[in-house]
Amino acid sequence: MLGQIKHSLGNNLINIQGWSTSRKILIIESDDWGTIRMPNVRTRNHLISKYPQQTWSTTYDRVDNLANATDLSTLFEVLLRYSDKNGRPPVITANTIVGNPDFEKIKASHYSQYFFEPFTETLKRYSSHVGTIDLWKEGIRNKVFHPQLHGREHLNVYKWMAALQNGNASIREALDYGTWLGLLPDGQRLDVAFDYGQPDDLPFILNALDDAAAVFEQLFGFKSTSYIAPSYTWNDAIEAKMKEIGVETIQSGLFQMLPSVELPKRKRRHYIGQDNKRGQVYLMRNLHFEPTLAPDDDWVDKCMYGINRIFRWHKPVILSTHRLNYIGNLDEKNRTNSLHLLKALLDRITRKYPDIEFMTSDELGGLIRKS
């Protein structure tokens, strides 16, 4: 009972501070679009079996993969069933990793150099993903899929390249299969792209952000004015570079994690509408819809309870739901289950709140800055 009281109190406290509105606004932020994870079932089964301590066998490494045409079309079909008070459908702010390691070039260099390729080139390597980028464009046209920038790669290149150069057998074997494992043998996460430990590592990260912005604009024809750092990890120097590449709205979790170089390592709290010295506005995710990560939870009831609470505090709902929930080409039941729950959630939202308004993260950031 005491734990439930503390949990309820915490959920209310995070919505007290910050920008308020009487409007019923719902943002759906979804990370990881574009990044490679597990290429196919055969590779997954082999790597998880051989390296169980280095894979997230219950979540990302089991089901997450580049979205194929079926993944996208079935997601868009659900979204297009609903509309808000303005006739607008729910829209996914699709936070996109625009590049992946070019595994063949890296291996050809004997692991001495790092190369990346746009994720559209990665898609071409899979016969099951041919034509997928056309679905991206269709989702953008139908205003249910709105790409924003998540980074050049969702990979800590320094740690990964060091493991390759040191002859780590598991990391090299994963590269041979066209992927990277989730963890190093010592348990360090490889997906925290900006967790650097030496000041000399920073220029590489800043250059990667320049690359990411350029590739994003080349692929989609517009600049990304919002950004979410991989694994919510960044510092002030990275934030300044965000400003340089045109980012005015910083998406965030409840906490900003600081890179290891910022010893003693700590985290910072943000709130919706908070601004920094550069005039950038922070958004804070205040609700989660992650059926794949916790399949036994009642996600529809839990989210409706959270939405009711957030609207009572006159805050926008910023819902986090990662790509892995909607990927079915490694496990079709994963996609089917998540879409069933998403449909039920959107049905209840639009019935209970006929005045709901669906927006993207960059639109909400712009609204906050204007007001």
C-alpha positions in Angstrom: 0.0 0.0 0.0 2.8 2.4 0.9 4.5 1.7 -2.3 1.4 2.4 -4.3 0.9 5.7 -2.5 4.5 6.8 -3.3 4.1 5.7 -6.9 0.9 7.7 -7.2 2.4 10.7 -5.5 5.5 10.6 -7.8 3.3 10.4 -10.9 1.4 13.5 -9.9 4.5 15.5 -8.8 6.2 15.1 -12.2 3.2 17.0 -13.8 3.0 19.9 -11.4 5.8 22.0 -12.8 6.1 23.4 -16.3 4.0 24.6 -19.2 0.2 24.2 -18.8 -2.7 24.3 -21.2 -6.4 23.7 -21.1 -6.2 21.9 -24.5 -6.2 18.1 -24.6 -2.9 17.5 -26.5 -1.5 14.0 -27.2 2.0 13.5 -28.6 3.3 10.0 -29.5 7.1 9.8 -29.5 8.6 6.6 -30.9 12.4 6.0 -30.9 14.8 3.8 -32.9 13.3 4.0 -36.4 16.1 3.3 -38.9 18.6 1.6 -36.7 19.7 -2.0 -37.3 19.1 -4.5 -34.5 18.7 -8.2 -35.2 18.8 -8.9 -39.0 16.8 -12.2 -39.1 15.6 -15.1 -37.0 18.5 -17.4 -37.8 21.1 -14.8 -36.7 19.0 -14.0 -33.6 18.8 -17.6 -32.5 22.5 -18.2 -33.0 23.7 -15.1 -31.2 21.3 -15.3 -28.3 22.2 -19.0 -27.8 25.9 -18.5 -28.1 26.2 -15.2 -26.2 23.3 -15.1 -23.7 25.0 -12.6 -21.4 25.6 -10.1 -24.2 22.1 -10.0 -25.7 18.7 -8.7 -24.5 17.1 -12.0 -25.3 13.7 -11.0 -23.8 13.3 -7.6 -25.6 15.3 -5.8 -28.3 17.5 -8.6 -29.6 14.5 -10.9 -29.7 12.1 -8.8 -31.7 13.6 -5.5 -32.9 14.5 -5.1 -36.5 14.3 -2.6 -39.3 10.6 -2.1 -40.0 9.4 -3.7 -43.2 6.4 -2.9 -45.4 4.0 -5.0 -43.4 5.2 -3.5 -40.1 4.6 0.0 -41.4 1.4 -0.6 -43.3 -0.4 -2.3 -40.4 0.7 0.5 -38.0 -0.6 3.2 -40.4 -3.8 1.3 -40.9 -4.5 1.5 -37.1 -3.7 5.2 -36.9 -5.8 6.1 -39.9 -8.9 4.6 -38.2 -9.0 7.6 -35.7 -9.1 11.3 -35.8 -9.0 14.3 -33.4 -11.3 17.3 -33.1 -9.7 18.8 -36.2 -10.0 15.6 -38.3 -6.3 14.8 -37.9 -5.2 11.2 -37.3 -2.9 10.2 -34.5 0.7 10.9 -35.6 3.9 9.1 -34.7 6.9 11.3 -34.1 9.2 8.8 -35.6 12.6 9.5 -34.0 15.0 8.3 -36.6 18.6 6.9 -36.5 19.7 7.9 -40.0 22.8 5.6 -40.3 24.2 2.2 -39.4 27.7 0.8 -39.4 28.9 -0.3 -42.9 30.0 -3.7 -41.6 31.7 -4.8 -44.8 33.9 -1.7 -45.1 34.9 -1.9 -41.4 35.9 -5.5 -41.7 37.8 -4.8 -44.9 39.8 -2.1 -43.0 40.8 -4.8 -40.5 38.7 -2.9 -37.9 41.0 0.1 -38.2 38.4 2.6 -39.5 34.7 3.3 -38.9 32.3 3.7 -41.8 28.6 4.3 -41.8 25.8 4.2 -44.4 22.4 5.8 -44.5 19.7 3.5 -43.2 18.1 3.5 -46.7 21.2 1.7 -47.9 20.9 -0.8 -45.1 17.3 -1.5 -46.1 18.5 -2.6 -49.6 20.5 -5.4 -48.0 17.4 -7.3 -47.0 15.1 -8.7 -49.6 12.2 -8.6 -47.1 12.6 -4.8 -46.8 12.6 -3.8 -50.5 10.5 -0.8 -51.1 10.1 0.0 -47.4 11.2 3.6 -47.8 8.1 4.2 -50.0 6.0 3.3 -47.0 7.9 5.9 -45.0 7.0 8.5 -47.6 3.3 7.3 -47.6 3.1 7.7 -43.9 4.5 11.2 -44.1 2.0 12.1 -46.8 -0.9 10.8 -44.8 0.4 12.7 -41.7 0.6 9.6 -39.4 4.4 9.3 -39.5 6.6 12.3 -38.9 10.4 11.6 -38.8 12.6 13.6 -36.4 16.2 13.1 -35.6 17.5 10.5 -33.1 21.1 10.4 -34.2 23.5 9.1 -36.8 23.7 5.6 -35.1 22.3 4.1 -31.9 25.7 2.7 -31.1 28.7 3.7 -29.0 31.2 3.7 -31.8 34.2 4.1 -29.5 33.4 1.1 -27.3 32.4 -1.0 -30.2 35.5 -0.3 -32.3 37.7 -0.8 -29.3 36.2 -4.3 -28.8 36.7 -5.1 -32.5 40.3 -3.9 -32.5 41.0 -5.9 -29.3 39.9 -9.0 -31.0 36.7 -9.6 -29.1 35.4 -12.8 -30.7 31.7 -12.2 -29.9 31.7 -8.7 -31.2 33.5 -9.7 -34.4 31.2 -12.6 -35.0 28.1 -10.4 -34.6 29.7 -8.0 -37.2 30.1 -10.9 -39.6 26.3 -11.4 -39.3 25.7 -7.7 -40.0 24.8 -6.5 -36.5 26.1 -5.6 -33.1 25.3 -7.1 -29.7 23.5 -5.2 -27.0 26.2 -5.6 -24.3 29.9 -5.9 -24.0 31.2 -9.0 -22.1 31.7 -6.8 -19.0 28.1 -5.7 -19.1 28.5 -2.2 -20.6 25.7 -1.2 -22.9 26.7 -0.5 -26.5 23.5 1.4 -27.4 24.4 4.6 -25.3 25.9 6.5 -28.3 27.0 9.6 -26.4 28.4 8.0 -23.2 32.0 9.1 -23.8 34.7 9.0 -21.1 37.5 11.3 -22.5 37.3 14.9 -23.6 39.1 13.9 -26.8 36.2 11.7 -27.8 33.8 14.7 -28.1 34.8 15.9 -31.6 33.7 12.5 -33.0 30.3 12.9 -31.4 29.8 16.4 -32.6 30.8 15.4 -36.2 28.3 12.6 -36.0 25.6 15.1 -35.2 26.6 17.2 -38.2 26.4 14.1 -40.4 23.1 13.1 -38.9 21.5 16.4 -39.6 22.8 16.5 -43.2 21.7 12.9 -44.0 18.3 13.6 -42.4 17.6 16.6 -44.6 18.8 14.8 -47.7 16.5 11.8 -47.0 13.4 13.7 -46.0 13.7 17.2 -47.6 13.3 19.1 -44.3 15.3 19.9 -41.2 14.6 18.2 -37.9 13.8 20.9 -35.3 13.5 18.4 -32.4 15.9 15.8 -31.2 16.1 12.9 -28.7 19.5 11.7 -27.7 20.0 7.9 -27.7 19.3 6.5 -24.3 18.6 10.0 -23.0 22.3 10.7 -22.6 23.9 14.0 -23.5 25.6 17.0 -22.0 25.9 20.8 -22.5 28.5 20.5 -25.3 26.2 18.2 -27.3 23.2 20.4 -26.5 25.1 23.4 -28.1 25.7 21.3 -31.2 22.0 20.5 -31.3 21.4 24.2 -31.5 23.9 24.6 -34.4 22.1 22.0 -36.5 18.7 23.6 -36.0 17.2 21.8 -33.0 14.9 24.0 -31.0 13.0 21.3 -29.1 14.8 18.7 -27.0 12.8 15.6 -26.3 13.7 13.9 -23.0 12.8 11.3 -20.6 12.1 12.1 -16.9 15.9 12.5 -16.5 18.8 13.5 -18.7 21.7 11.2 -18.1 25.2 12.7 -18.4 28.1 11.0 -20.2 30.8 9.3 -18.1 33.2 12.3 -18.7 31.0 14.3 -16.4 32.3 12.7 -13.2 30.8 12.2 -10.8 28.2 10.9 -13.1 24.7 12.2 -12.3 21.4 13.0 -13.9 19.3 16.1 -14.4 15.6 16.5 -14.1 13.6 18.4 -16.8 10.0 19.4 -17.1 7.7 20.3 -20.0 8.3 23.8 -21.3 11.6 24.3 -19.4 14.0 26.3 -21.6 17.8 26.6 -21.5 20.2 29.5 -22.1 20.0 28.9 -25.9 16.2 29.2 -25.9 15.7 25.5 -26.6 12.6 24.0 -25.0 12.5 20.6 -23.2 9.7 18.1 -23.6 9.5 15.4 -20.9 7.8 12.1 -21.5 5.1 11.6 -18.9 3.5 8.3 -20.1 4.7 5.0 -21.5 3.1 2.5 -23.8 5.6 -0.4 -24.1 3.8 -3.8 -24.4 6.8 -5.6 -25.6 8.9 -4.6 -22.5 6.2 -5.7 -20.0 3.7 -8.0 -21.7 1.8 -8.8 -18.5 0.8 -5.2 -17.8 -2.6 -3.9 -18.6 -1.4 -1.2 -20.9 -4.7 0.3 -21.9 -6.0 0.8 -18.4 -2.6 2.0 -17.2 -2.4 4.6 -20.0 -6.0 5.8 -19.6 -5.4 6.3 -15.9 -2.2 8.2 -16.7 -3.9 10.4 -19.4 -6.7 11.3 -17.0 -4.1 12.3 -14.3 -2.0 14.4 -16.8 -5.0 16.2 -18.2 -6.2 17.1 -14.6 -2.8 18.9 -14.2 -3.5 20.7 -17.6 -0.4 19.2 -19.2 0.0 17.6 -22.7 0.4 13.9 -22.8 3.8 12.9 -24.2 3.6 9.2 -24.7 6.7 7.1 -25.3 6.4 3.9 -27.4 9.5 2.4 -29.0 9.7 0.9 -32.4 10.2 -2.6 -31.2 6.5 -2.8 -30.2 5.5 -2.7 -33.8 8.0 -5.1 -35.4 6.6 -8.4 -36.5 9.1 -9.8 -39.0 11.0 -11.6 -36.3 7.9 -12.4 -34.2 4.6 -11.7 -35.8 2.7 -12.1 -32.4 4.7 -9.2 -31.1 3.3 -6.8 -33.7 -0.2 -8.2 -33.6 -0.4 -7.9 -29.8 0.9 -4.3 -29.7 -1.4 -3.1 -32.5 -4.4 -4.7 -30.8 -3.6 -2.8 -27.7 -2.8 0.4 -29.5 -6.2 0.2 -31.3 -8.0 -0.3 -28.0 -6.1 2.6 -26.4 -6.9 5.0 -29.3 -10.5 3.9 -29.3 -10.9 4.8 -25.6 -9.0 8.0 -25.9 -11.1 9.4 -28.8 -14.3 8.3 -27.2 -13.6 9.8 -23.8 -11.9 12.9 -25.1 -13.7 14.1 -28.3 -11.7 17.4 -28.0 -8.3 15.5 -28.2 -5.7 17.1 -30.4 -2.9 15.0 -32.0 0.4 16.8 -32.6 4.1 16.1 -33.3 6.9 16.8 -30.8 8.3 19.7 -32.9 4.8 21.2 -33.2 4.3 21.1 -29.5 7.7 22.7 -28.9 6.8 25.5 -31.3 3.5 26.0 -29.6 5.2 26.3 -26.2 7.8 28.8 -27.5 5.1 31.0 -29.0 3.0 31.0 -25.8 
